[in-house]
């Protein structure tokens, strides 16, 4: 039988930025003409955001939070190394990067021989925290045979999945950041990788001040994403490969709701409440969200977490470690989670 390890972590590229660049999104929002003058004053902000901003624009806080996230990445990597996987399926957002912008698909898989990425291209032409130039590129092995087996199995489960194939498939920025976080210290990228790109925003435009008006719900609603994750687990567990399923996305984002709402920080209170359910093992909490809730709390990326939730629920895996990092000045909150490995399909 196949085996599964589930993990979740942040995809945010800011973690690999120099400390002084962590508040880039906030700075851009503050100079944007559409941001009301009434909320640009730090006097109107929560203390958790105002104090680090007035101190050094969040530079010292960035250093502290990176150190915390590095510990989380190492914890995840240790679990992966102990699992000894044959491949990793990494799930992250793809907002109109990988596919033709006139073709809106809810998700896609990679099925190439190799994966290429340039994870530092979002760093505003500055070196990464590792010292790599912004144009540094990496390649890692794909898992084409497993990809096609997975695609065939998903078709039998009622999911006719779009896929990208060829000698080398490029990674959108969020997937590239996720791969860096999964191998933070070595950046060796030797584990065969299948990418699952999820479209959380559909045709909406997105920038540092938020999303354009909501005309259509997300292409992959959380409940359907949950079902997709369950189907992935069934296919993997019927096979013979040891597979990591890694979801990489933030929770509430300041710019994952309508720009007209003028958010400067994520919905921390809502995240803490939802996270309490997640931590207690109620994985459906991220799947049973409707579009109004996704918009209200900046939760559109929960379709990515719902894929992981579906896979872990189907496999019967239990959450063994989790943490929540709240980030008032850094645009989004981050969750790290590790589940018990499962090496056979549970009997019902």
C-alpha angles and dihedrals in degrees: 000000000000125000133221136201116187124204136165131198145148123293094192111136091204089082090071093048127101110269096253091056098058092094093051093118092049092048091051092048091051093055094042113111092221093062110095115244089228092071098039093081113092087220087077094051131093113266091244087065103031098053099054091041094053091043101055107328090273098301097130091042090052090056091051094047092048090054089052092049092047088059089051093049090050091049090053092045091051090054090049094049091049089051091054096211128202090211144351127228105207117196121199140138126287110190103189095308109110103036136049107285090228090061113070112194124173094227143339139202129220119235103173132127090241140016121221127196144174102199097175098057090098092058097094092252092300127123118265120251085264091059095251116144117250093254096054112134134198136193128205133179121272124214103230098165092050090043093057092044088052093048092049091048093048091051087058088051093055098264113116095190125202112230142187118223141173138097092306131013119200121228121230114233098265093050090047091052090048091054091051091051091050090057102025101152102039104023086199093138094199100143113100106250138207116190122213108194115197125197106218100169105037114199095344117121116236133196138147093294096050145264131326116249117304107254098153134020119249114293090235109039115205094249092054089044089054090053090048090053091050090051091050090053093050092050094047094047091051089056134064103247130105105230134185114212106203122185114197118188141109126249118228114006127195089224098042093088132060114305088225089069090064101219119181098175137028124264097265096172093053091047093051091051094047092043091056088062092046093049090052090056100261094136093168088070089088094043100050094062119121126212092262091058093045090054096041094055103027091250103139092123091063088094084076093052089045090062089057091044091054093049093048093046092049093048093046092237118160127220108250101172135019140158138180122217113195117204117186097174097034101067101243145039121237134215127197120197137173125191133200112268115250120206101180136032110264116247116242 
